[in-house]
Amino acid sequence: MRVLLTGGSGFVGKAVLERMATMPGVEVVAAMRRQPATLPTGASVHVFDDLGSEAAWPQQAAPFDVVVHCASRVHVMNEVAADPLAEFRKVNVHATLAFARRAAAAGTRRFVFISSIKVNGEGTEAGKPYRAEDTPAPQDPYGVSKREAEEQLRQLGAETGMEICIIRPVLVYGPGVKANFHNMMRWLDKQVPLPFGAIDNRRSLVALDNLVDLIIRCCSHPGAANQTFLVSDGRDVSTTELLRQMASALGKPSRLIPVPSSLLVLGANLLGRRALSQRLCGSLQVDISQTCQRLEWVPPVTLENALRRTAEYYLENKQK
C-alpha cells in the first residue's frame, strides 16, 4: 500500500508517519512544507510551498492508494486575524479540496480526512453524547471550515468515485502534547493549588496512540469507505478525575480545591474566558460504538497507560 501523508510534522501527522514507516508492505511519502531534520527509516519526503498548488502533489509514476490528510490550520486560542473564517477556509477548505482533486485525478482510491469534533459542536448534555450522524452544529470558524471541507470532500467523492473517510477526533493527548494539556501538567508538576476539585462533568479524550491506530485502520478497512467516524478512548472522565489521574502519573499529589463549578463559570465569564470555562466545566462526550462495530476496532491503549506515557515524556523533556 502506497500512502501519501500531509501534515507529517504536526502532533498527529508525525505519529502517523513514524508508525507507518515501521509497517511491512506500506510505503509512505510525507508531503511537507520543509525538509525535516530527521525522517523515520523507511519513509520519504516531498517538499512543497503551498498545499493548494499543483506542486504539492508528488509527480511519481506509481499512484498512491491512500491519502491521509492531517495538514490543517489548527484551532487558534487567541485569534488575531481580522477575518478568522477566511483564514481557516484558505487551508482547511480551498487548499484541502485542491489537493483532494489532484488525488482523485491521480487515481487515489481513498482519502482519509482528519476533521474535528468541533463539526458537531462545543459541548453536550451529560449522558447525551455526540454521534457521527448528528446534524453538524459548529460554533467557531475552525469548526465551520472543517464542516465545509467535509461536505465538499463528500461531493468530490460522489463525482469521482474516490472513497472519502472522515475522522472527527476529540481532544488528542499524548507524548509531546502542547497547549492547555501541557500547561495542566506543568501546574500539577509544580503542585500549584487549582480550584478544580468539584467539577462533575464528562469529557471524551483520545490518546495519540489510539487515534493513530484508528487512522491506520481506516486506510485499508472496507468498512471505512465513505463513512464518518468519531473517536475517543472509550472512557469519559470529569476534569477533576483527569487532573487527579494526571497528577498520579506525574508522581505528585493533586492539590485540587473544591470550588463549585457555578462560581468558576461566573468568574471565567466575567474575565471574558467563557470558552475556557466550557472546556473545564462543561461536558463533551462522543459515542464511538459505531466506529468500533463498523471497523471491528477497540482502542488499544487505556486512559491510564496513555496518561502515564504522556507524563513520562513530559518529565523527561521539561525545561528545568
C-alpha positions in Angstrom: 0.0 0.0 0.0 1.4 3.4 -1.0 0.3 6.2 1.3 0.7 10.0 0.9 0.6 11.8 4.2 0.2 15.5 4.7 0.9 17.3 8.0 3.7 14.9 8.8 5.5 17.5 11.1 2.4 18.0 13.3 1.5 16.3 16.5 -0.8 13.7 14.9 0.8 13.5 11.5 4.3 12.9 12.9 3.0 10.0 14.9 1.2 8.5 11.9 4.4 8.8 9.8 6.5 7.1 12.5 4.1 4.2 12.8 3.6 3.7 9.1 7.3 3.8 8.4 7.6 0.6 10.5 4.8 -1.3 8.8 5.7 -4.1 6.4 4.1 -3.7 3.0 3.5 0.1 3.4 5.4 2.8 1.5 4.7 6.2 3.0 5.6 9.6 1.5 5.3 12.7 3.6 4.2 15.8 1.8 5.7 18.7 3.9 6.4 22.4 3.6 10.0 22.0 4.6 12.6 19.2 4.8 12.6 17.7 8.3 15.7 17.5 10.3 15.1 13.7 10.7 12.9 11.3 8.9 11.9 7.8 10.0 13.7 5.0 8.3 11.5 3.7 5.5 9.8 7.0 4.8 10.5 9.6 2.2 9.5 13.2 1.8 8.1 15.5 -0.8 8.7 19.2 -0.1 6.2 21.9 -1.4 5.4 25.5 -0.7 1.6 25.7 -0.9 -0.8 22.8 -0.2 -3.2 24.2 -2.8 -0.7 24.4 -5.6 0.0 21.8 -8.3 3.5 21.4 -6.9 2.0 19.9 -3.6 1.2 16.7 -5.4 4.3 14.5 -6.0 4.9 13.7 -9.6 5.6 10.0 -9.3 4.9 7.2 -11.8 3.1 4.9 -9.4 -0.2 6.1 -7.9 -0.9 6.4 -4.2 -3.5 4.1 -2.9 -4.4 6.3 0.1 -4.0 9.9 1.1 -4.0 10.6 4.9 -4.7 14.4 5.2 -3.6 15.7 8.6 -2.5 19.1 7.4 -4.7 21.9 8.7 -4.8 25.4 10.0 -5.5 24.4 13.6 -7.8 25.9 16.2 -6.2 29.2 17.4 -6.8 30.1 21.1 -6.0 33.8 20.7 -7.1 34.5 17.1 -5.7 37.8 15.7 -6.9 37.6 12.1 -9.4 40.2 11.0 -11.5 37.5 9.3 -10.7 34.2 11.0 -13.2 32.2 8.9 -11.5 33.4 5.7 -8.1 32.3 7.1 -9.3 28.9 8.1 -11.0 28.4 4.7 -7.8 29.1 2.8 -6.1 25.9 4.1 -8.9 23.8 5.6 -11.3 24.1 2.7 -9.8 25.6 -0.5 -6.3 24.0 -0.3 -7.7 20.7 1.0 -10.1 20.5 -1.9 -7.5 21.4 -4.5 -5.2 18.6 -3.0 -8.1 16.1 -3.0 -8.9 16.8 -6.6 -5.3 16.1 -7.6 -5.5 12.9 -5.6 -8.7 11.8 -7.4 -7.2 12.7 -10.8 -4.1 10.6 -10.0 -6.2 7.5 -9.2 -6.0 7.6 -5.4 -8.5 5.0 -4.1 -9.2 6.5 -0.6 -8.9 9.9 1.0 -8.7 9.9 4.8 -9.5 13.3 6.2 -8.7 14.3 9.8 -11.5 16.6 10.8 -12.6 17.7 14.3 -15.4 17.0 16.8 -15.9 20.8 16.6 -18.0 20.0 13.5 -20.6 18.5 15.9 -20.4 21.4 18.3 -18.8 22.6 21.5 -20.5 20.6 24.2 -23.1 18.0 25.1 -25.6 17.4 27.9 -24.4 14.7 30.3 -25.4 11.3 29.0 -26.2 12.6 25.5 -23.0 12.1 23.5 -22.4 13.2 20.0 -22.9 10.7 17.2 -21.5 10.7 13.7 -25.0 11.0 12.2 -25.9 14.1 14.3 -26.6 17.3 12.4 -23.4 19.4 12.4 -23.5 22.5 14.6 -20.1 24.1 14.6 -19.8 27.2 16.6 -16.5 28.7 15.7 -14.6 29.5 12.4 -12.4 26.4 12.7 -15.3 24.1 13.1 -17.2 25.7 10.3 -14.2 25.3 8.0 -13.9 21.6 8.8 -17.6 21.1 8.2 -17.4 22.8 4.8 -14.4 20.7 3.9 -16.2 17.5 4.8 -19.2 18.5 2.7 -17.1 19.3 -0.3 -15.0 16.2 0.0 -18.1 14.0 0.1 -19.3 15.8 -3.1 -15.9 15.2 -4.8 -16.1 11.5 -3.8 -19.5 11.2 -5.3 -18.3 12.8 -8.5 -15.1 10.9 -8.9 -15.5 7.6 -7.1 -12.7 8.3 -4.7 -13.6 6.9 -1.3 -13.8 9.5 1.4 -13.3 8.6 5.1 -13.7 11.3 7.7 -12.4 11.1 11.3 -13.5 13.6 13.9 -11.2 13.3 17.0 -11.9 14.8 20.4 -9.1 16.4 22.3 -5.9 14.5 21.5 -3.2 14.0 24.1 0.0 12.0 24.3 3.8 12.4 24.5 4.7 15.8 23.3 1.3 17.4 23.6 1.2 21.2 23.8 -1.2 24.0 24.7 -3.7 23.6 27.6 -2.9 19.9 28.3 0.8 20.7 28.6 0.0 23.7 30.9 -2.1 21.4 33.0 0.8 19.0 33.5 3.1 21.9 34.3 0.8 23.2 37.0 0.4 19.8 38.6 4.1 19.1 38.4 4.8 22.4 40.3 2.0 21.4 42.8 0.1 24.7 42.1 -3.3 24.6 44.0 -6.0 24.5 41.4 -9.7 25.3 42.0 -11.0 22.3 40.0 -11.7 19.8 42.8 -15.5 19.7 42.4 -16.2 19.5 38.7 -18.8 16.9 37.8 -18.7 16.9 34.0 -17.9 14.3 31.5 -15.2 14.7 28.7 -14.2 12.3 26.0 -10.5 12.3 25.2 -8.4 10.3 22.7 -4.8 9.2 23.2 -2.5 9.8 20.3 -1.7 6.1 20.0 -5.4 5.3 19.8 -6.0 7.9 17.1 -3.1 6.8 15.1 -4.3 3.2 15.3 -7.7 4.2 14.0 -6.3 6.3 11.2 -4.2 3.3 10.0 -7.3 1.0 10.3 -9.3 3.4 8.1 -6.6 3.3 5.3 -7.5 -0.3 4.4 -10.6 -1.5 6.2 -13.5 -1.9 3.7 -16.0 -0.6 6.2 -14.3 2.8 6.3 -15.3 3.8 2.7 -17.4 6.9 2.6 -18.0 6.9 6.3 -17.6 9.4 9.2 -16.2 8.2 12.5 -16.0 9.7 16.0 -13.0 8.6 18.0 -12.1 8.6 21.7 -10.5 6.3 24.3 -13.9 4.9 25.0 -13.9 6.2 28.6 -15.2 9.6 29.7 -13.8 11.4 32.7 -14.5 14.6 34.7 -12.0 17.4 34.7 -11.4 16.6 38.4 -10.7 12.9 37.7 -8.5 13.7 34.8 -6.4 16.1 37.0 -6.1 13.5 39.8 -5.0 10.8 37.4 -2.5 13.1 35.6 -1.0 14.1 39.0 -0.7 10.5 39.9 1.0 9.7 36.6 3.5 12.6 37.4 4.1 11.2 40.8 2.7 14.3 42.5 -0.2 14.9 44.9 -3.1 16.7 43.4 -3.8 20.0 45.1 -7.4 20.5 44.0 -9.6 23.0 45.8 -13.4 22.1 45.6 -14.7 25.3 44.2 -18.3 25.0 42.8 -18.4 24.9 39.0 -21.0 27.7 39.0 -18.5 30.0 40.6 -15.8 29.0 38.1 -18.1 29.6 35.2 -19.2 33.0 36.6 -15.6 34.1 37.2 -14.5 33.0 33.7 -17.4 34.8 32.1 -16.5 38.0 33.9 -13.0 37.7 32.7 -14.1 37.1 29.1 -13.0 33.4 29.2 -16.3 31.7 28.5 -14.8 29.2 26.1 -12.2 28.2 28.7 -14.9 27.6 31.3 -16.8 25.4 28.8 -13.7 23.2 28.3 -13.1 22.9 32.0 -16.6 22.7 33.4 -18.8 21.6 30.5 -19.3 18.1 29.1 -18.3 16.9 25.7 -18.9 13.2 25.1 -18.9 11.1 22.0 -20.4 7.7 21.2 -17.8 5.5 19.4 -19.9 2.3 19.3 -20.5 2.8 15.5 -16.8 3.3 15.0 -15.9 0.1 16.9 -18.6 -2.0 15.3 -18.1 -1.0 11.7 -14.3 -1.1 11.8 -14.0 -4.1 14.2 -11.9 -1.8 16.3 -11.2 -1.4 20.1 -9.0 1.4 21.4 -5.7 -0.5 22.1 -4.4 1.9 24.9 -6.2 2.6 28.1 -6.5 6.1 29.6 -4.3 5.2 32.5 -1.5 3.9 30.3 -1.7 6.8 27.9 -1.6 9.3 30.7 1.5 7.5 32.2 3.3 7.7 28.8 2.4 11.4 28.4 3.7 12.1 31.9 6.9 10.2 31.4 7.6 12.2 28.2 6.9 15.5 29.9 9.2 14.7 32.9 12.0 13.6 30.6 11.8 16.7 28.4 10.6 19.5 30.7 12.8 22.6 30.9 14.4 23.0 34.3 
